[in-house]
């Protein structure tokens, strides 16, 4: 006959041992972070001074868009589109313009027109213009965060 005491173990079970192992793994991972950060800083210090300044000058965090706007002939304007979106003061409208070399002025004009429409709607606006293999213009409404201001942030020039 099997006694009941054989089924009722006293002492820690496998769950407690697993929790201890998870805590040890967490602490080992946490202790490795300062070494990884120090290594990254050393590599950055070894690099070109100008590259280092650019790295720290402007670091935008571009979040996944909650909504995208692409200007289409006969479609709604940016102001109409923004009016249809839920209002949230934390959201930023980022205007992205990509241009082919030689078409910089047209990309700037189109991007600044969209940015001005966004500002008129009362939304925080940021514009990013880059060179590419094809021209493109769109706006993204997202919860972005600008970590550090660029030297010319907020200045409009032609």
N, C-alpha and C positions, 0 to 999 in steps of 0.2 A: 504494500500500500504506500502511496506517495504522500509524504507529509506536506502540509500547507506551507511550512516555512521555506521549502525549496523554491516556491513560486514568488514569495515576497522577499526580494533581495533588499538588503540594507546597504547603504553607501551610494556613491555617485553612479549615475547611469551614463550612457554614451552621449546624452545631450550636454552634460556638463563638460565632458572631455572635449567635445566639438566646440563648445563656446570658448574654452581655454585656448584651443588651437587657433580659433578665429581672432581672438584678442592678441595673441602672440604675432600672428601674421600682420594685423593692423599696426602694431607697434613697430615691427620691423620696417614696414612700408613707410610709416611716418618718420622714422629715424633716417631713412635714405633721402628724403626730400631736401634737407639743407645741402647735402653733398651735390645733388643734381643742380640746384640753383647756383651754387658756387662754381660749378663747372661751366654753366651757361654764362655767368658773368665773366669768367676767365676768358672764354672764347670771344665774348663781345669786346673785352679789353684788348685782346690781341688783334682785333680787326681794325680797319681803317677808322680814323677819328671822325671823319665826315659821316660814314655809315652809322657810327655809334650815335651821333647827334640826330640823324634822321630817324633812327629807331626809337629814340626817346621823345622826339618832337611831336609826333602825331600817331596815335594808335587807335583808329576807330574800331569799335565793335559793331559789326553789321549782323543784326539778328535775322532770323528767318522772317520773311514778310508775312504779315497778317492779311495784306491785300496788295495787289499789283495793278498799276495803271499804265496802259500803253495808249498813246494818242492814235486815234483812228479817224479818218475822214468821215464825217457824218455821225460820229459817236459823241458821247458826252464829254464836256470839257472837264478839266481837272477840278475846278471849283464844284461842278455838279457831282462829280464822282466822290469828292471829299464830303459833300453834304450828305451823301447816302451812306457813308461809313459811320460806325459807332464813334462817338466823341470820347477821346481819352487824352488827358493832358500829358501823359507819359509817352505817347506815340510821337515818332519823328518821321517826317516825310523825307526820304532820300531820293534825289533826282540823279539817275545814272545816265551819262551820255558817253557813248563810245564813238570815236571818229576814225576815219581812215586818214593817213597822213596827207596834209594839204587841205583838209576840210575842217580845220580847227575852229575857224570863225563861225561857220554855220552850226557846229555842235555847241559852241558857247552860246550863240543867240537862242537856239532852241531850248537849251538847259536853263538859261536864265529866265526865259519866258515862263517855263513851267514852275521854276522856283518862285517867281513873283506871284503867280496864281496861287501857289500854296501859301505864301506869306499873307496874301490878301484874305485867305480863308481862315487865318488865325492858327495855323499849324507851324510847329518848329520845322525848319527846312535846312537840309544840308545837300550840297551838290558835289558829285564826284564825276570828274571827266577824265577818261583814259583813252589812249590810242588802241586801235584794234585792227582786225582784218576786215571788218564791216561796220558800217554806221548803225547805231542803235540808240534809242531814247525810251526810257521808262521811269516810273516812279514807284517806290516801295514804301508802304506804310508799315512801320515796325517799332518795336521797343528797343531802339538802339541807344547806345551809351557812348559818348565821346570821352575817352579816357584823358587825353591831354589836348589842349588847343594847338592847332598848327600855327606857325608864326603869322600867316596872313588870314587866319580864320575870321570870317565875318566881313572881309573887305571885298567889295565888288570892283572889278577893274575890267577894262576892255583890252 
